[in-house]
Amino acid sequence: MQQNSLTQKERAYLKDALELENLCIAKYGVYADQCADHELKNMMFSIAKNKRHNANMIKQELGNSEFLYQ
């Protein structure tokens, strides 16, 4: 989908979704840092990685590809 084809309401929805994904990334990072169990820590990092992927996809739809997570 191209940036110009999004309605104002769709862009607002995607911006809200991006904020929620960013919040999840931060929270799962904190949770992973607090985990003593190695398997649980890896699972939290994996979820955070998945959330970064989601955030990057949303940013691409919004046309903010210069701020993608690595």
N, C-alpha and C positions, 0 to 999 in steps of 0.2 A: 504494500500500500504506500502510495506517495504522500508526502507531507501535506500537499495542497488538497488532497482528496478527503482529509479528515474534517469533520464538522467541529465547531467550537465545543459542543457537548462531548464529542468523542475525545478531543484533545484534553479536556478537563478530566474526563474519566481516566485516561491514560496517565496523566500527571498524578492523580490520586493513587492509582495502582503503583506507580513508580515510587511514590513516597512510602507506601506500605512495604514494597519489596526492599527498599533501603533500610527500613526499620528492622525487618526480619534479618537482613544481612548482619546488621550490628548486633542484634540480640543473639543470633546463633553463634557469632564469633565470641561473644562474652560467655555464653553457655559452654562452648567448647573449651575455652580457657579455664573454666571452673571444674571441668570433668577430670576425675582421677582415673576412671576406667578408660583404657586406651581405645577399645572398640566403640564406646559411646562418644568419645572425643572425635574419632574419625567420622562417625555418623553425623555429628553436628557440623563439622567442617564440610562434609559432603552436601548437607542441606544448604549451607551458606553458599557453596559453589553453585548449586542449582538456582538459588535465588539471584546470584550475580548474573547468571545466564538469562534469567527472566528479565531482570532489570535492563540488561543490554538490548534485549529484543524490544522492550518498550521504548528505550531511548532511540533505537533505530527508527521505529515508527514515528516518533516525535521529531526526528531529524537532528538529534543531539549525539551523533555518533562520535564526536570528538571527546566525549566524557565517558567512554565505555570503561567498565571494570576489566581488569586484566586477571 
